[in-house]
Amino acid sequence: MSESIIFSPFQVKSFTIKNRIGVAPMTRMSSSSDSIPRQDVFDFLIRRAKNGAAIVYTEAIVTDYESAQGYPGQARMVTQRQIESWRPVVRAIQKEGSIAIMQMFHCGRMAWPEINPANRVIAPSAIIPKQINPMTGEPYPVPDIMGQFDIDHVIVGFVETAKGAIEAGFDGIEIHGAHGYLINNFLSSYSNARSDAYGGSVESRFRFAHEVIQAVKKVIPDDRLLTFRISNWGVADMEASLFNTKTEYQKIIKMLSKEPIDVISVSTYQYKDNAFETDRNMAQITREVTDLPIMICGQIYNKPSAEDALTDADIILSAKSMLLNPNWVEDVRSGKDLPLYTSEEANVAYTDKPLQ
Ligand SMILES: Cc1cc2nc3c(=O)[nH]c(=O)nc-3n(C[C@H](O)[C@H](O)[C@H](O)COP(=O)(O)O)c2cc1C
């Protein structure tokens, strides 16, 4: 019997990705004031590579010290010590024949003043999520509207962090444009009400993402990967559709496809849900307008769901199953009956309990 598509290799640029399974980016909130993750968090990533994941994403790395952080204990990659701490982790992942990709983000309007050394919350517009911040129990603070200085400064943070990742030896960089954080705040009219060059039309809302991608691309050697993560949902006001229509979403995907990125990573709650009142899922809607490789994520938890997701996408990412089941890749291979984990079960990620 021929082996499942899940365990067939996939080529992106010069990388032969050994199978179609990746560890989705997962924030662990384990760093102390040095912004370096705990050793057991590093060990977890290495173990997932040892146990068969072809791609290992880092947690969302914070891009600057002023306003980028959104959660306690997040990591950074801009000091020599931070870079040196990641270097052996990257090497160990690569030793397993896996690919290490650093995800970086600016949390935009999801910050609160005390979490950032400069006490600032910045976003494209002074609009807050409707829900309260579960981290503080308070409403999200009204953000400062970003001026051109802020925009340029924030882009420098993405560039410096990308440089740090290259210095640490990462195979790739991901720009986090999903989940209601800063880049997503610009892309979506749900959070962007600007009337200047960065707001209004879809093209103008895309400008900030374009400038970040272009600036980051300049500091990445040609033999590394650049991926971009997008979603139609955010971690606050989860029920809101961040793009108004399928046409609007597809316009953004078309613009992204003209950028110098190698992969589009689409994040969903549930990969097979139909989107934008159509009978098609997010991977299908994305595929209609791009030839770029597509990663898909969202409740892919066993062999049938992995195979099904791969009919529309090239690579699957898993967060909760990867987090809670160290043998997930082999369990998928053998077709074992596997559980669909809940978000509550995944909260162990934020404790200091070392994961297997
Ligand atoms: C503990 C935890 C931390 C997460 N942190 C991030 C993150 O840093 N960046 C990101 O893009 N998504 C993050 N996510 C979302 C996951 O990458 C993924 O999109 C989501 O959990 C759905 O996939 P799943 O159904 O396989 O869990 C996180 C999810 C979990 C459970």
PDBQT file of the ligand as one rigid body, heavy atoms in Angstrom, charges set to zero:
ROOT
HETATM    1  C1  LIG A 401      -1.075  27.433  23.696  1.00  0.00    +0.000 C 
HETATM    2  C2  LIG A 401      -1.306  28.091  22.371  1.00  0.00    +0.000 A 
HETATM    3  C3  LIG A 401      -0.536  29.185  21.997  1.00  0.00    +0.000 A 
HETATM    4  C4  LIG A 401      -0.705  29.787  20.728  1.00  0.00    +0.000 A 
HETATM    5  N1  LIG A 401       0.133  30.788  20.352  1.00  0.00    +0.000 NA
HETATM    6  C5  LIG A 401       0.121  31.226  19.060  1.00  0.00    +0.000 A 
HETATM    7  C6  LIG A 401       1.128  32.097  18.565  1.00  0.00    +0.000 A 
HETATM    8  O1  LIG A 401       2.068  32.484  19.274  1.00  0.00    +0.000 OA
HETATM    9  N2  LIG A 401       1.044  32.480  17.276  1.00  0.00    +0.000 N 
HETATM   10  C7  LIG A 401       0.052  32.053  16.435  1.00  0.00    +0.000 A 
HETATM   11  O2  LIG A 401       0.030  32.422  15.252  1.00  0.00    +0.000 OA
HETATM   12  N3  LIG A 401      -0.927  31.220  16.882  1.00  0.00    +0.000 NA
HETATM   13  C8  LIG A 401      -0.887  30.781  18.149  1.00  0.00    +0.000 A 
HETATM   14  N4  LIG A 401      -1.829  29.864  18.574  1.00  0.00    +0.000 N 
HETATM   15  C9  LIG A 401      -2.845  29.373  17.627  1.00  0.00    +0.000 C 
HETATM   16  C10 LIG A 401      -2.380  28.074  16.984  1.00  0.00    +0.000 C 
HETATM   17  O3  LIG A 401      -1.197  28.257  16.223  1.00  0.00    +0.000 OA
HETATM   18  C11 LIG A 401      -3.487  27.476  16.079  1.00  0.00    +0.000 C 
HETATM   19  O4  LIG A 401      -3.746  28.352  15.013  1.00  0.00    +0.000 OA
HETATM   20  C12 LIG A 401      -4.774  27.182  16.845  1.00  0.00    +0.000 C 
HETATM   21  O5  LIG A 401      -4.522  26.615  18.115  1.00  0.00    +0.000 OA
HETATM   22  C13 LIG A 401      -5.669  26.200  16.068  1.00  0.00    +0.000 C 
HETATM   23  O6  LIG A 401      -4.990  25.004  15.811  1.00  0.00    +0.000 OA
HETATM   24  P1  LIG A 401      -5.324  23.624  16.602  1.00  0.00    +0.000 P 
HETATM   25  O7  LIG A 401      -6.797  23.376  16.395  1.00  0.00    +0.000 OA
HETATM   26  O8  LIG A 401      -4.448  22.593  15.958  1.00  0.00    +0.000 OA
HETATM   27  O9  LIG A 401      -4.995  23.845  18.048  1.00  0.00    +0.000 OA
HETATM   28  C14 LIG A 401      -1.695  29.291  19.837  1.00  0.00    +0.000 A 
HETATM   29  C15 LIG A 401      -2.492  28.203  20.251  1.00  0.00    +0.000 A 
HETATM   30  C16 LIG A 401      -2.305  27.595  21.473  1.00  0.00    +0.000 A 
HETATM   31  C17 LIG A 401      -3.147  26.402  21.853  1.00  0.00    +0.000 C 
ENDROOT
TORSDOF 0
